[in-house]
Every structure is written in structure tokens, then in C-alpha cells.
Amino acid sequence: AYAQPAAQQPQADPYAQQPAADPYAASPYAQAPQNPYGFTAEIARTTTDQMQMAEIAQKAPELYAALAQNPNLYPALVDWLSQLGDPAVNAALASRQ
């Protein structure tokens, strides 16, 4: 077999864009993902503050299913969540009962 001379072999571009390493990926200080308001799924599942529950419901639709798991939900919020027609929310509400 004939090998190409080293000068003709394709070389990796030393200036090619490399993906940046995530400095928080392995950090013991990494936090759960937050929305712009600072709510996490853990907060939604555990808060006992009705005002905070209402604020999560208003501002963080991605946390509806976590909120629906909260055993401390007030009845009007349970009713509102059940009317959304979201299968994940409905499953979470059913698991509370």
C-alpha cells in the first residue's frame, strides 16, 4: 500500500471552533434549572406560600406539572390546573389524591 506523504494528509484545523466546556456541569454548586423568575421545580412542589403558588402559576407554565404535585395547593389552583387539559398536570393532580 502506498502512503501519502505527511504534508498531503488532511490536518485538523487548529483554529476550528471548539464547543465551550460547561464550567458548571460537574460543579457541586450547580443549581437546578431556573426560569427568569428564579422558580425551580422543587420550589413549585414544596412551597406552602399561596402567593408564591399563584405567581408560579402565572409566570412559569413549564412548572405546572411540578406545581400540581404540591400537596399544599389551595382548591382554586387545583381547579384551575385541572382545566388546562395538560396530561402531565392531570397525572400529577391524580397522584395527589
Residue pairs with C-beta under 8 A, 6 or more apart in sequence:
24 30
31 40
32 40
32 41
32 42
33 40
34 40
35 59
35 60
35 62
35 63
37 55
37 59
37 60
39 55
39 56
39 59
39 60
39 63
40 63
41 63
41 66
42 66
43 52
43 56
44 53
44 56
44 60
44 63
44 66
44 67
44 69
44 70
45 66
45 67
45 69
45 70
46 70
47 53
47 56
47 70
47 72
48 72
50 74
50 77
53 67
53 70
53 72
53 73
53 74
53 77
54 77
56 63
56 67
57 64
57 67
57 77
57 80
57 81
64 81
64 84
64 86
64 88
64 89
65 86
65 88
65 89
65 91
65 92
66 92
67 73
67 77
67 81
68 78
68 81
68 89
68 90
68 92
68 93
68 96
69 92
69 95
69 96
71 96
73 81
73 96
78 93
81 89
81 93
82 89
82 90
82 93
